[in-house]
Amino acid sequence: MLAARRTTPPELAGRWEFPGGKVELGETPRDALVREVHEELGVTIAVGDELSDLGRAWPISDVHELRLFLTTVVAGEPRPGDDHDAVRWLGSDELDDVEWLDSDVQALGAVREVLVRTATRDAQ
Ligand SMILES: Nc1nc2c([nH]c(=O)n2[C@H]2C[C@H](O)[C@@H](COP(=O)(O)OP(=O)(O)OP(=O)(O)O)O2)c(=O)[nH]1
């Protein structure tokens, strides 16, 4: 999976996150993800299935929740823009190698599971 290291705001700078951002009015979460990843990392993605734990999103705060989708890069090479200073591809055994945003830690088990499942499927 692709992780990105934030540069803002100061209290989140240096922490790693799932590429994305907030959904704007009138957008679907999938539209928002395509827009944010293009704006922030300069790549075009195709969005597939949503990931969840027992069908639930993960809480970030009283007003935000974390929703994750499987995606494929269809054009471009991810590069940090204004909001990040590094990007890194992580395998299922490397997810603990970076310092994630606090809210993201709760989703790592589900991410690891899907990475292992995808790798096993691709090897067949
Ligand atoms: N993008 C992203 N944000 C996350 C993650 N985990 C997490 O707690 N957050 C928090 C950090 C921010 O408070 C909020 C998302 O804000 P953002 O700054 O990425 O979104 P945005 O690009 O739409 O920002 P803005 O237009 O409001 O400045 O959610 C994550 O994995 N990815």
The ligand as a Gaussian input file, in Angstrom:
#p B3LYP/6-31G(d) Opt

LIG

0 1
 N       -6.061000      12.085000       4.533000
 C       -6.078000      11.472000       5.713000
 N       -6.496000      12.130000       6.813000
 C       -6.499000      11.450000       7.967000
 C       -6.094000      10.100000       8.064000
 N       -6.203000       9.697000       9.350000
 C       -6.653000      10.740000      10.066000
 O       -6.869000      10.776000      11.266000
 N       -6.844000      11.819000       9.210000
 C       -7.324000      13.130000       9.653000
 C       -6.293000      14.201000       9.478000
 C       -7.143000      15.409000       9.193000
 O       -7.574000      15.964000      10.439000
 C       -8.362000      14.839000       8.486000
 C       -8.254000      14.880000       6.997000
 O       -7.833000      16.109000       6.608000
 P       -6.964000      16.403000       5.304000
 O       -6.137000      17.624000       5.606000
 O       -6.226000      15.204000       4.828000
 O       -8.113000      16.674000       4.279000
 P       -8.208000      17.781000       3.168000
 O       -7.056000      17.596000       2.207000
 O       -9.593000      17.715000       2.628000
 O       -7.929000      19.093000       4.001000
 P       -8.520000      20.556000       3.985000
 O       -8.973000      20.848000       2.588000
 O       -9.605000      20.552000       5.011000
 O       -7.317000      21.351000       4.413000
 O       -8.460000      13.483000       8.877000
 C       -5.633000       9.440000       6.914000
 O       -5.226000       8.266000       6.935000
 N       -5.633000      10.147000       5.749000

